[in-house]
Amino acid sequence: MTAEPLTAAVVYPGGLRARYRWVGPGGEVALFALTEGDGTLLDHGDRGAAASARRCRAELRRVDGPGGTWTARFESLIYDEPTGVAWDRAGLLVVGYGFAAYGLRARTGELRWVHRAGSPLIAVLGSSRLDHLIVQAEIETFALEEDGHVLWRAAHSDVVTGAELVAGRLVLAGYGGEIAALDARTGRPIS
């Protein structure tokens, strides 16, 4: 792990452009030293736990969109690369970082909801063919509604290392080499 922040540039549908920056424990000063000053700054941190120098931090920087410019900050107990998906119908940008998915209003960055999982998140997936969003953790899959409530949940016996939406199916790769598929609408296994 490096003390220097890592970066990724992202363009989401709907005209949202952003940059992710993230760093491991103790790198907070280096991460926040380069925060761009214009727009709104929102620190979503780890809600419910005291801030700590041992926590990893991420910043979704300078999100430029039709509603203006904003930056959001997050905390995690584990070193992780943040990921996100624009959910146009709900007007949300959903960011997965560490053990949590954050539902942010895409126009303002305001926190609408937080969903916590019992294991690290590996993917946040959405499709215009689904009425919900899929949050994939290492040992559970969650389908979340626009308000963050769980529509369905599926537990897994193997650690999930990869997840993709393919033709209405959620295809999961397991640590043991197994491939499984769930119906993306219902969460039921497909054989």
Buried (B, 14 or more C-beta within 10 A) or exposed (E): EEEEBBEEEBEBEBEBEBBBBBBBBBBBEBBBEEEEEEBBBBEBBBEEEEEEEEBBBBBBBBBBBEBEBBBBBBBBBEBBEBBBBBBBEBBBBBBBBBBBBBBBBBBBBBBBBBBEBEBBBBBBBBBEEBEBBBBBBBBBBBBBEBEBEEBBEBEBEBBBEEBEBEEEBBBBBBEEEEEBBBBBBEBEEEE
